[in-house]
Amino acid sequence: MDGLKIFSGSSHPELAREICDALGISLGALHTTRFSNENLKVKVEENVREQDVFVVQTATPPLSEGIVELLILLDALRHASARRVTAVLPYYPYARSDKKDEPRISITARLMADLLATAGADRVITIDLHTPQIQGFFSMPSDQLTAVPVLCAHLQKQGLDDTVVVAADVGETKDAGRFAKRLNLPLAVVDKRRYGDDERAKAVAVIGDIKDKRCLLVDDEIATGGTIFSATEFLLEKGARSVSAAVVHPVLSGRAPERLAQSRLERLLVTNTIPIPPDRRSPKIEVLSVAPLLAEAITRIHDGRSVSELF
Ligand code: R5P
């Protein structure tokens, strides 16, 4: 593809390579040096002058290091005279810090958007932001893609008899509605409460008919798993026949892998917006790739064609 280059930060090179394979190009060459004082130097090892450049970096540990590496890489590309630089952030950093819901805290998702612009990003691509309003934080054009069609296409191939889509919390109702519409299934909603830190998410009620049904919980992300595992137990106690989940971002932080092993959740369908390290994988987890979706979006942006047509 003429004039198009893809580079990868260190957070998810497998995904960047998959995108390149789908586009039929090779991954751009970079060299990163970490000095003894922990400063990073990122050197772009090929000419990018007047090129349309895409940089893939997702939010995963070590998170702060990944953010700084991305900012340095964007700056390096700008100073190397790339024509346009697009930050491809499959899982957007600090997406949950999107509002000032306590006094004297940062709206860090907004800060991230400002930092990307300052570092030299001309455009941003993300997938399923925690809340769609985060798009308003960007001063440059942004394309929020959705992996819901990827998950639904896979689910459609399985038997979905007697299945009800269940939003993992009230905030997820709109997205769950999209699943229900695509899969032509009924919808239910869990009322979740948080008491203190994230691991203490607790399902307290369910709106909708789940008795003797196979419940498909949907959420944008699974972090500690508090939301999904509490909902699973609650739905089973209320008479659900079985519970599985479809979630876009497998954050799987803290004790989530152990809790998944102990949980009665049958299956967890996720995407590869975030890599799952080998020691945090589970036979219950099935991973679908978003590389074809990102490759198609990148092609369309490069060619100046509509991205919304993708959905
Ligand atoms: C919350 O609003 C989100 O949609 C997810 O439910 C939440 O981020 C999941 O976090 P955890 O797995 O720690 O409960």
Residues whose N, C-alpha, C, O or C-beta is under 5 A from the ligand:
A	BS01	R5P	G171 D198 A201 D219 D220 E221 I222 A223 T224 G225 G226 T227
